[in-house]
Amino acid sequence: MKVLIADDSKVMRQIVLRTMRQAGFGHHDFVEAVDGADALDKVAAESPDLVLSDWNMPNKTGIELLRALRGTGDATPFGFVTSEGSEEMRGEARSAGAMFLIAKPFTSDDFESALSGMLG
């Protein structure tokens, strides 16, 4: 399986990748995107099985990315990994089609529970 990690912070992409490995998902292929626009291009080019996206990014925010994907009929499983996790954001994420929102700081357990049954 292929996982796209979209975050404008290289350090945060590395932390997400490391946490995914700690959660037992390190055997998957990972693709990185530097912002929402890059992620939109990479979803088209790479056909990932899962998108993990930050919320606040330049060029296209995570929620704009999700809405753009859903607007084209793309149903790739999508989750947010972001610094904010208010109920309002969680509701907006769900209504736009996100499967989950993991708020920073996060642990490998957060990824295990969010992704169990989705990634082997």
Secondary structure as GFF3:
##gff-version 3
##sequence-region A 1 120
A	DSSP	beta_strand	2	6	.	.	.	ID=ss1
A	DSSP	alpha_helix	10	20	.	.	.	ID=ss2
A	DSSP	pi_helix	21	25	.	.	.	ID=ss3
A	DSSP	beta_strand	29	33	.	.	.	ID=ss4
A	DSSP	alpha_helix	36	46	.	.	.	ID=ss5
A	DSSP	beta_strand	50	53	.	.	.	ID=ss6
A	DSSP	alpha_helix	62	71	.	.	.	ID=ss7
A	DSSP	beta_strand	78	82	.	.	.	ID=ss8
A	DSSP	alpha_helix	87	96	.	.	.	ID=ss9
A	DSSP	beta_strand	100	103	.	.	.	ID=ss10
A	DSSP	alpha_helix	108	115	.	.	.	ID=ss11
###
